[in-house]
Structures are given as structure tokens and as C-alpha cells.
Amino acid sequence: MTTEFSVDLDQLDEVVARLSNLAGFVTDHLDEIDDRVATLAGSGWESVAAQAYAEAHRQWAAGAREFAEGIREMSDAAKKAHARYTRALDLNARMLQG
């Protein structure tokens, strides 16, 4: 029993680029948000609410950065898969040529 298998390397390239761009976009915006929160914290806002907000932001930011890192890891995995598929295609072509 044989099953046909194919990979669209151009589409895989696009996935790599989109994931990489998304990770960069998210990271850039997280940095911007952190800068704004730091400005808010430096404005003299001191209260139980300010402390609660700061803690909530730290937790949220950690989760958001973990998300961005996960996107980056998916991009890296797709890039490695592309390289492996390309190598497999090259090897198969050489074997078929004799």
C-alpha cells in the first residue's frame, strides 16, 4: 500500500515568514506596552490598585512573551522542516538519476 505525500515548499516558506513576522510584531508591541506601563508606574501612582495592576501586568506580560516565544519556536521548526524536505527531495532526485 502506498500513499502519496507532498510538501509545498513555497507555502512552507510563507508559513515560516508569517510566523517569524508575527513573533516580531507581538514582541515589539509587548515592549511598547511595557514601556507605557513603566511610565504609568513612574507617574506617582501608588496604591493597592497600582500594586495589583503591576502584578497583573507582570503575569500577563510573562504569558504574552511565552506566547511570542512559542510562535518563534514554531517558525524555527517549520524552517528546519523546510530544510529537511529540501534535502530529501535532492537526495531522491540523485538516487533516481542513478
Residue pairs with C-beta under 8 A, 6 or more apart in sequence:
7 85
9 82
9 85
9 86
9 89
12 78
12 81
12 82
12 85
13 82
15 75
15 78
16 75
16 78
16 79
16 82
19 71
19 72
19 74
19 75
19 78
20 72
20 75
22 71
23 68
23 69
23 71
23 72
23 75
26 64
26 67
26 68
26 71
27 65
27 68
30 61
30 64
30 65
30 68
33 61
34 61
37 54
37 57
41 50
41 54
